[in-house]
Amino acid sequence: MSDRAASRFSGQNVAVFFACFAIPAILFVAHLSQGADTLIASAWACLAAALALALVLLLHPFERLPASILLLTLLLGGTVAGGLTGNWYQARAEIVQLAAGLAFWSAGILLAQSRRLLGLCWTSLIAGIALFGVLALISYPLSATGYTDGSDTSAITRLSFSFGSPNVMASLMGVGAILSAVHITYLLRTRVASDIPRLAKISQMPRSGYISALALLICASCLLLSLSRAAITLTLGVLAVWLTIEIGLRARQSDSGDAPRRRRRPLIMLAVAAASVLLILLTLSSGQIGARSGALGTDSMGRWEIFSEYWAAWQEHPLFGFGLGSFNRVNESITTLDNAWRLVTMGAAHNILLQWLIQTGIVGTAIMVSVWLWMHGKIIRVAATQSNNSIHYIAIAALLVSVFLILHNLVDFSLEIPSIMWTYAFLLGLACGTSIRKRA
């Protein structure tokens, strides 16, 4: 290779490596900007994501552009041009947010075609969420949101930070905890020898493993301080089920004798350490979590009431909905003196499918669900065919995050916050990109 060619290749590598860190940095700033939940904030995030994507498209060392990027771009453009998104003035903010989500997903699918870039994106995404958690913990006395249970003396404080909603904060921290736990497991399974003393395993852990371990502790702490019942339960449940399945599968695949026990020890150690840390954190915050749990019945009744109101509103325009960006207008139109204390306070349907049905109807929701299922079909194939490498574990991480977010958003609205949706889109892009990965 000539000196000029080597210099050009080196410059391309630097630019693509920069994109690996630029995408999580854009997401980090979007989180700080109240989730970028305004037209202006969404526009700058979309522009920044488009520039990062353009950098990868122009300088990445791969041979072809995945057809899926073009297909989804045409699908989004076609729905907007065809008027399925409703009035442009009303829908423009959400159209920009969807375009930004497509840019983040496209960047992920391109970067994941290199295993080295995939690892950098994974680590930098975890680090960005952890850094956001650190800032939230530092500002907790100022950013905590106070709630009362109706009495004069009882009050609880919940961590919300820049989002203003503790449940949205919990959703992001749950994603960070899942990504960190899967990353640590990947490193223990593939990068650390199994037949060495336990303390030596720590010294053999790559630096990215220490980042993930610290991120897991930070995200778990923020998750508990948010006092989100659904997010805490789902995060613990998803990780517990996955670790149980993982240990069981590895045990069946192992040989006889002492080898199975040696190979299972890293996962068992991780499970015990994580359980111990969470037990300590739960003990420290048990009083406020107990107070929140005591109000579960009242909150459930309130959620059912608003679900009934929004369900009736959707049935007025079931096929195409009221158009993107119409939710606030619909909310105002169905608000009465009797339900105002619920609809105004909640400000969301607290069910992602119902909120999409109201805005886009059966047609738009069917398109969204179809794209989501198509992506997960690719990810499941990757998880089933790969084993004990970064491709397998990033697919597993994406599936676990999907289970967590979808279940959480059946009772909440965090995916309606742009920065959360973009984080999810970037992760899905990384996982989908592994199915078409090619060597540079």
KARA-V935746 format. One record per residue. N is the residue number from 1. PSI is psi in degrees with one decimal (none if undefined). Layout:
n = <N;N>
psi = <PSI;PSI>
//
This chain:
n = <1;2;3;4;5;6;7;8;9;10;11;12;13;14;15;16;17;18;19;20;21;22;23;24;25;26;27;28;29;30;31;32;33;34;35;36;37;38;39;40;41;42;43;44;45;46;47;48;49;50;51;52;53;54;55;56;57;58;59;60;61;62;63;64;65;66;67;68;69;70;71;72;73;74;75;76;77;78;79;80;81;82;83;84;85;86;87;88;89;90;91;92;93;94;95;96;97;98;99;100;101;102;103;104;105;106;107;108;109;110;111;112;113;114;115;116;117;118;119;120;121;122;123;124;125;126;127;128;129;130;131;132;133;134;135;136;137;138;139;140;141;142;143;144;145;146;147;148;149;150;151;152;153;154;155;156;157;158;159;160;161;162;163;164;165;166;167;168;169;170;171;172;173;174;175;176;177;178;179;180;181;182;183;184;185;186;187;188;189;190;191;192;193;194;195;196;197;198;199;200;201;202;203;204;205;206;207;208;209;210;211;212;213;214;215;216;217;218;219;220;221;222;223;224;225;226;227;228;229;230;231;232;233;234;235;236;237;238;239;240;241;242;243;244;245;246;247;248;249;250;251;252;253;254;255;256;257;258;259;260;261;262;263;264;265;266;267;268;269;270;271;272;273;274;275;276;277;278;279;280;281;282;283;284;285;286;287;288;289;290;291;292;293;294;295;296;297;298;299;300;301;302;303;304;305;306;307;308;309;310;311;312;313;314;315;316;317;318;319;320;321;322;323;324;325;326;327;328;329;330;331;332;333;334;335;336;337;338;339;340;341;342;343;344;345;346;347;348;349;350;351;352;353;354;355;356;357;358;359;360;361;362;363;364;365;366;367;368;369;370;371;372;373;374;375;376;377;378;379;380;381;382;383;384;385;386;387;388;389;390;391;392;393;394;395;396;397;398;399;400;401;402;403;404;405;406;407;408;409;410;411;412;413;414;415;416;417;418;419;420;421;422;423;424;425;426;427;428;429;430;431;432;433;434;435;436;437;438;439;440>
psi = <132.2;163.2;-38.5;-42.8;-40.9;-39.3;-41.6;-41.0;-39.0;-41.8;-37.7;-42.8;-43.8;-42.2;-42.2;-39.5;-38.3;-39.8;-33.7;-35.1;-25.3;-39.7;-52.7;-31.5;-40.2;-42.9;-39.7;-46.5;-37.0;-39.6;-42.4;-26.8;43.1;36.4;10.0;39.2;39.0;163.3;-43.8;-46.8;-40.3;-36.2;-44.1;-36.0;-39.8;-42.4;-44.4;-42.0;-38.9;-38.6;-41.7;-41.1;-42.2;-37.8;-44.4;-41.7;-38.4;-32.6;-3.1;147.7;25.2;167.7;-31.3;155.9;124.0;135.2;-25.4;-32.1;-45.5;-39.4;-45.0;-33.7;-44.2;-36.6;-45.7;-45.8;-37.9;-40.5;-36.2;-47.3;-32.6;-2.4;9.9;-18.6;-4.7;-162.6;130.6;-43.9;-37.0;-35.4;-6.0;-38.9;-44.8;-29.3;-42.9;-40.5;-39.9;-37.9;-41.3;-40.9;-39.6;-38.4;-43.2;-43.0;-42.7;-41.5;-41.3;-43.0;-29.7;-47.0;-30.8;-8.6;-8.2;126.7;-35.0;-44.9;-33.8;-44.5;-40.0;-42.5;-42.2;-48.9;-43.0;-32.2;-43.2;-44.0;-39.1;-42.4;-40.6;-40.7;-40.1;-40.3;-38.6;-46.5;-37.4;-41.1;-39.8;-40.1;10.3;-43.7;-26.5;-30.1;-8.0;141.8;128.1;141.5;152.8;158.6;13.9;-13.9;171.0;-22.4;-25.6;128.8;148.9;154.8;135.3;139.2;122.2;-29.0;-136.1;-18.6;-30.0;-12.1;119.5;-33.1;-34.9;-42.7;-43.7;-36.6;-46.0;-41.3;-33.1;-42.2;-44.9;-40.8;-42.3;-46.4;-41.7;-44.8;-42.6;-37.5;-42.4;-42.6;-42.9;-45.1;-40.8;-34.2;-30.1;-22.1;-3.5;132.1;144.6;-15.0;34.6;162.5;156.3;-42.0;-31.2;-27.1;-36.6;-42.1;-25.4;-10.9;130.1;161.4;-33.1;-26.1;-38.0;-37.7;-44.3;-38.1;-42.9;-40.1;-38.5;-43.1;-43.8;-47.6;-39.3;-39.9;-46.5;-37.1;-44.0;-36.9;-22.1;-22.3;29.4;111.1;-46.1;-45.0;-43.2;-47.2;-44.4;-40.0;-49.6;-42.1;-45.9;-46.3;-39.3;-45.4;-44.3;-44.7;-36.6;-46.3;-42.7;-47.2;-40.4;-43.8;-42.1;-35.0;-39.8;-32.3;-15.3;162.0;174.6;170.4;-149.0;-14.2;-43.6;-41.8;-39.4;-38.5;-25.2;-18.8;-44.3;-43.1;-40.1;-41.3;-42.1;-44.5;-43.4;-44.2;-44.6;-41.6;-37.8;-45.9;-45.4;-35.1;-41.6;-45.7;-39.2;-38.4;-41.4;-29.4;16.2;-33.8;-49.6;-35.4;-39.1;-40.0;-39.4;-40.9;-32.0;-23.2;10.8;-42.3;-44.9;-44.4;-38.8;-41.1;-40.9;-41.1;-39.5;-37.2;-45.8;-31.5;-43.6;-39.7;-46.9;-32.6;-42.8;-37.0;-40.3;-35.7;-11.2;-32.5;71.4;-29.2;-50.9;-3.7;-167.9;-2.8;151.8;142.9;6.9;-2.9;-45.1;-38.6;-41.7;-40.0;-42.4;-37.0;-26.8;1.5;129.8;176.2;-30.4;-36.8;2.0;-37.8;-21.6;-52.5;-41.1;-40.8;-46.1;-51.7;8.7;160.4;-15.8;34.0;111.4;-36.7;-42.8;-39.0;-36.9;-35.9;-40.6;-41.2;-39.9;-5.0;-170.6;-38.5;-53.4;-40.8;-38.2;-39.1;-46.0;-45.5;-38.0;-43.8;-42.2;-44.1;-38.1;-44.9;-44.4;-24.3;-42.9;-42.6;-40.9;-39.1;-40.0;-46.5;-32.5;-29.6;-23.2;158.9;134.4;41.7;174.8;-31.4;-45.2;-46.5;-29.9;-32.3;-42.7;-44.0;-42.9;-40.2;-42.5;-41.9;-38.3;-45.6;-45.9;-50.6;-42.1;-46.0;-41.5;-37.4;-0.6;-15.3;8.4;-163.4;23.1;-30.7;-9.9;-11.4;121.6;-46.7;-32.4;-44.3;-39.9;-38.2;-44.1;-41.3;-42.2;-42.0;-43.1;-35.7;-43.4;-43.8;-40.7;-35.0;-26.0;-20.3;-17.4;20.7;135.5;150.5;145.7;none>
//
